Amino acid sequence: MPSLTPFHTFGLSAECPQIITVTSIHQLKTVLAKHADNAILLGEGSNCIFIEDINVPVIVIQTKGIEHERVSDGIIVRAQAGENWHQFVTHCLHHGWHGLENLALIPGTVGAAPIQNIGAYGVEVAQFIHQVHVLDRFTLEAFVLEAKACEFGYRESVFKQVHGRHLVVTQVDFHLPSEWAPNAQYAELRALSSPSADAIYHEVIKIRTRKLPDPNVDGNAGSFFKNPVISEALFTRLQQEYGLIAGFKQQDGIKIPAAWLIDKLGFKGKATGGIRCHPNQPLVLSNFQHGTGSELLMLAREIKQAVEKEFSIVLENEVRLIGKEGLIAL
């Protein structure tokens, strides 16, 4: 059976019966007509981990193409799902279309961006999504979802919900406004003396390169856990017990860094077999020494249980853990 190791950035050893690459929406429809019931769809595999061998085909979406249309208050940029996300951000910046620069160097594809509602340094991609073009994997009907219908939340969307998992993202329309203002409120961007879009873009790349391991060197899937949103009462109690903690006001509470919680419990650099909590960024679990899926689950569950016991906070994994029976819960 073909190896899935090159198809997910965590790089665990896993196999599947068939890997099918599609480069057009027509091809995608043809393949789904045969495999709609059981196939796993994949972009660049930067936000999923194959924990073990799976018994179903994997469809890799590699559709390419970027178009744009000027509108009264900016520009609409339409990108195919298989476009590399960072290359797309760079393309927009080079054309003078600003807004996405805070999201530079996030791994993955354009098609994965709305599914995860990717975000970094004070910006979420949902802020710029105009429409998402989708394909119903069962009926093969193609239609368009307005941004509101995508049910965006913190690292959430309709595409991750039970009632939306049958929808396959094929293209995304972004609205980039003509009246651009820099978003440099994030602590590490405030030092920029002239926060132009270009300056933010390069500073974000510098920060991410310094803080996060290169998956080509140290297999990983970026942030393993979501930053939890807790009540103001719990936030106040944690500050009283542990000192200053960064907190970001949300509609439903205070978002705090999961990395702080994990680091506070001494997990930074800790390894279980070939899997470790990264020594520079504890929010990242990495495959540093030919680790296994069982070792990853063991370490992730240990971290989750320790955080809940110490802080009364239940961490949620940000990455998709995929096994023989589908998604694996921690």
HUHUSUL-V713234 format. One record per residue. N is the residue number from 1. RES is the residue in one letter. SS is DSSP state (a for helix, b for strand, c for the rest). NEAR is the number of other ideal C-beta (glycine too) atoms within 12 Angstrom. Layout:
# HUHUSUL-V713234
n=N res=RES ss=SS near=NEAR
n=N res=RES ss=SS near=NEAR
This chain:
# HUHUSUL-V713234
n=1 res=M ss=c near=17
n=2 res=P ss=b near=20
n=3 res=S ss=b near=19
n=4 res=L ss=c near=35
n=5 res=T ss=a near=25
n=6 res=P ss=a near=23
n=7 res=F ss=a near=34
n=8 res=H ss=c near=41
n=9 res=T ss=c near=37
n=10 res=F ss=c near=46
n=11 res=G ss=c near=35
n=12 res=L ss=c near=42
n=13 res=S ss=c near=28
n=14 res=A ss=c near=36
n=15 res=E ss=b near=23
n=16 res=C ss=b near=32
n=17 res=P ss=c near=21
n=18 res=Q ss=c near=22
n=19 res=I ss=b near=32
n=20 res=I ss=b near=27
n=21 res=T ss=b near=22
n=22 res=V ss=b near=35
n=23 res=T ss=c near=21
n=24 res=S ss=c near=21
n=25 res=I ss=a near=28
n=26 res=H ss=a near=16
n=27 res=Q ss=a near=22
n=28 res=L ss=a near=38
n=29 res=K ss=a near=25
n=30 res=T ss=a near=18
n=31 res=V ss=a near=30
n=32 res=L ss=a near=33
n=33 res=A ss=a near=20
n=34 res=K ss=a near=19
n=35 res=H ss=a near=26
n=36 res=A ss=c near=25
n=37 res=D ss=c near=13
n=38 res=N ss=c near=23
n=39 res=A ss=c near=30
n=40 res=I ss=b near=38
n=41 res=L ss=b near=43
n=42 res=L ss=b near=39
n=43 res=G ss=c near=41
n=44 res=E ss=c near=32
n=45 res=G ss=c near=36
n=46 res=S ss=c near=37
n=47 res=N ss=c near=37
n=48 res=C ss=b near=41
n=49 res=I ss=b near=46
n=50 res=F ss=b near=43
n=51 res=I ss=c near=37
n=52 res=E ss=c near=25
n=53 res=D ss=c near=24
n=54 res=I ss=c near=36
n=55 res=N ss=c near=21
n=56 res=V ss=c near=28
n=57 res=P ss=c near=28
n=58 res=V ss=b near=36
n=59 res=I ss=b near=37
n=60 res=V ss=b near=33
n=61 res=I ss=b near=42
n=62 res=Q ss=c near=28
n=63 res=T ss=c near=35
n=64 res=K ss=c near=23
n=65 res=G ss=c near=23
n=66 res=I ss=b near=30
n=67 res=E ss=b near=20
n=68 res=H ss=b near=23
n=69 res=E ss=b near=17
n=70 res=R ss=b near=17
n=71 res=V ss=b near=17
n=72 res=S ss=c near=11
n=73 res=D ss=c near=13
n=74 res=G ss=b near=24
n=75 res=I ss=b near=29
n=76 res=I ss=b near=27
n=77 res=V ss=b near=37
n=78 res=R ss=b near=29
n=79 res=A ss=b near=42
n=80 res=Q ss=b near=32
n=81 res=A ss=c near=45
n=82 res=G ss=c near=38
n=83 res=E ss=c near=36
n=84 res=N ss=b near=30
n=85 res=W ss=a near=38
n=86 res=H ss=a near=30
n=87 res=Q ss=a near=25
n=88 res=F ss=a near=42
n=89 res=V ss=a near=44
n=90 res=T ss=a near=26
n=91 res=H ss=a near=28
n=92 res=C ss=a near=36
n=93 res=L ss=a near=30
n=94 res=H ss=a near=17
n=95 res=H ss=c near=19
n=96 res=G ss=c near=20
n=97 res=W ss=c near=32
n=98 res=H ss=c near=35
n=99 res=G ss=c near=34
n=100 res=L ss=c near=47
n=101 res=E ss=a near=42
n=102 res=N ss=a near=40
n=103 res=L ss=a near=42
n=104 res=A ss=c near=37
n=105 res=L ss=c near=35
n=106 res=I ss=c near=40
n=107 res=P ss=c near=38
n=108 res=G ss=c near=39
n=109 res=T ss=b near=40
n=110 res=V ss=a near=46
n=111 res=G ss=a near=45
n=112 res=A ss=a near=42
n=113 res=A ss=a near=47
n=114 res=P ss=a near=49
n=115 res=I ss=a near=43
n=116 res=Q ss=a near=40
n=117 res=N ss=c near=34
n=118 res=I ss=c near=43
n=119 res=G ss=b near=34
n=120 res=A ss=b near=38
n=121 res=Y ss=c near=34
n=122 res=G ss=c near=24
n=123 res=V ss=b near=33
n=124 res=E ss=b near=31
n=125 res=V ss=a near=39
n=126 res=A ss=a near=33
n=127 res=Q ss=a near=24
n=128 res=F ss=a near=40
n=129 res=I ss=b near=42
n=130 res=H ss=b near=34
n=131 res=Q ss=b near=26
n=132 res=V ss=b near=42
n=133 res=H ss=b near=33
n=134 res=V ss=b near=36
n=135 res=L ss=b near=38
n=136 res=D ss=b near=23
n=137 res=R ss=c near=31
n=138 res=F ss=c near=18
n=139 res=T ss=c near=16
n=140 res=L ss=c near=23
n=141 res=E ss=c near=18
n=142 res=A ss=b near=22
n=143 res=F ss=b near=19
n=144 res=V ss=b near=22
n=145 res=L ss=b near=31
n=146 res=E ss=b near=20
n=147 res=A ss=a near=25
n=148 res=K ss=a near=14
n=149 res=A ss=a near=23
n=150 res=C ss=a near=34
n=151 res=E ss=c near=24
n=152 res=F ss=c near=31
n=153 res=G ss=b near=24
n=154 res=Y ss=c near=26
n=155 res=R ss=c near=35
n=156 res=E ss=b near=24
n=157 res=S ss=c near=36
n=158 res=V ss=a near=27
n=159 res=F ss=a near=37
n=160 res=K ss=a near=30
n=161 res=Q ss=c near=17
n=162 res=V ss=a near=10
n=163 res=H ss=a near=12
n=164 res=G ss=a near=24
n=165 res=R ss=c near=22
n=166 res=H ss=c near=23
n=167 res=L ss=b near=36
n=168 res=V ss=b near=43
n=169 res=V ss=b near=46
n=170 res=T ss=b near=43
n=171 res=Q ss=b near=40
n=172 res=V ss=b near=46
n=173 res=D ss=b near=35
n=174 res=F ss=b near=40
n=175 res=H ss=b near=32
n=176 res=L ss=b near=36
n=177 res=P ss=b near=23
n=178 res=S ss=c near=17
n=179 res=E ss=c near=12
n=180 res=W ss=c near=26
n=181 res=A ss=c near=17
n=182 res=P ss=c near=28
n=183 res=N ss=c near=30
n=184 res=A ss=c near=26
n=185 res=Q ss=c near=17
n=186 res=Y ss=c near=24
n=187 res=A ss=a near=15
n=188 res=E ss=a near=22
n=189 res=L ss=a near=30
n=190 res=R ss=c near=16
n=191 res=A ss=c near=15
n=192 res=L ss=c near=27
n=193 res=S ss=c near=11
n=194 res=S ss=c near=14
n=195 res=P ss=c near=28
n=196 res=S ss=c near=21
n=197 res=A ss=a near=35
n=198 res=D ss=a near=23
n=199 res=A ss=a near=23
n=200 res=I ss=a near=39
n=201 res=Y ss=a near=37
n=202 res=H ss=a near=24
n=203 res=E ss=a near=33
n=204 res=V ss=a near=38
n=205 res=I ss=a near=26
n=206 res=K ss=a near=20
n=207 res=I ss=a near=24
n=208 res=R ss=a near=29
n=209 res=T ss=a near=18
n=210 res=R ss=a near=15
n=211 res=K ss=a near=24
n=212 res=L ss=c near=32
n=213 res=P ss=c near=32
n=214 res=D ss=c near=22
n=215 res=P ss=c near=31
n=216 res=N ss=c near=15
n=217 res=V ss=c near=15
n=218 res=D ss=c near=28
n=219 res=G ss=b near=35
n=220 res=N ss=b near=38
n=221 res=A ss=b near=43
n=222 res=G ss=b near=43
n=223 res=S ss=b near=36
n=224 res=F ss=c near=43
n=225 res=F ss=b near=38
n=226 res=K ss=c near=34
n=227 res=N ss=c near=31
n=228 res=P ss=c near=38
n=229 res=V ss=b near=28
n=230 res=I ss=b near=32
n=231 res=S ss=c near=19
n=232 res=E ss=a near=18
n=233 res=A ss=a near=13
n=234 res=L ss=a near=24
n=235 res=F ss=a near=30
n=236 res=T ss=a near=17
n=237 res=R ss=a near=17
n=238 res=L ss=a near=29
n=239 res=Q ss=a near=20
n=240 res=Q ss=a near=12
n=241 res=E ss=a near=15
n=242 res=Y ss=a near=20
n=243 res=G ss=c near=10
n=244 res=L ss=c near=13
n=245 res=I ss=c near=29
n=246 res=A ss=c near=22
n=247 res=G ss=b near=23
n=248 res=F ss=b near=24
n=249 res=K ss=b near=14
n=250 res=Q ss=b near=19
n=251 res=Q ss=c near=10
n=252 res=D ss=c near=14
n=253 res=G ss=b near=21
n=254 res=I ss=b near=26
n=255 res=K ss=b near=29
n=256 res=I ss=b near=36
n=257 res=P ss=c near=31
n=258 res=A ss=a near=39
n=259 res=A ss=a near=32
n=260 res=W ss=a near=32
n=261 res=L ss=a near=37
n=262 res=I ss=a near=37
n=263 res=D ss=a near=26
n=264 res=K ss=a near=24
n=265 res=L ss=c near=26
n=266 res=G ss=c near=17
n=267 res=F ss=c near=36
n=268 res=K ss=c near=24
n=269 res=G ss=c near=20
n=270 res=K ss=c near=25
n=271 res=A ss=b near=23
n=272 res=T ss=b near=27
n=273 res=G ss=c near=21
n=274 res=G ss=c near=25
n=275 res=I ss=b near=39
n=276 res=R ss=b near=33
n=277 res=C ss=b near=37
n=278 res=H ss=c near=35
n=279 res=P ss=c near=20
n=280 res=N ss=c near=23
n=281 res=Q ss=c near=32
n=282 res=P ss=c near=35
n=283 res=L ss=c near=37
n=284 res=V ss=b near=42
n=285 res=L ss=b near=54
n=286 res=S ss=b near=45
n=287 res=N ss=b near=39
n=288 res=F ss=c near=31
n=289 res=Q ss=c near=17
n=290 res=H ss=c near=19
n=291 res=G ss=c near=33
n=292 res=T ss=c near=25
n=293 res=G ss=a near=35
n=294 res=S ss=a near=21
n=295 res=E ss=a near=29
n=296 res=L ss=a near=45
n=297 res=L ss=a near=29
n=298 res=M ss=a near=24
n=299 res=L ss=a near=37
n=300 res=A ss=a near=42
n=301 res=R ss=a near=25
n=302 res=E ss=a near=26
n=303 res=I ss=a near=41
n=304 res=K ss=a near=31
n=305 res=Q ss=a near=19
n=306 res=A ss=a near=26
n=307 res=V ss=a near=37
n=308 res=E ss=a near=20
n=309 res=K ss=a near=15
n=310 res=E ss=a near=22
n=311 res=F ss=a near=29
n=312 res=S ss=c near=19
n=313 res=I ss=c near=36
n=314 res=V ss=c near=24
n=315 res=L ss=c near=39
n=316 res=E ss=c near=27
n=317 res=N ss=b near=34
n=318 res=E ss=c near=34
n=319 res=V ss=c near=40
n=320 res=R ss=b near=35
n=321 res=L ss=b near=35
n=322 res=I ss=b near=36
n=323 res=G ss=b near=27
n=324 res=K ss=c near=21
n=325 res=E ss=c near=15
n=326 res=G ss=b near=19
n=327 res=L ss=b near=21
n=328 res=I ss=c near=24
n=329 res=A ss=c near=17
n=330 res=L ss=c near=29
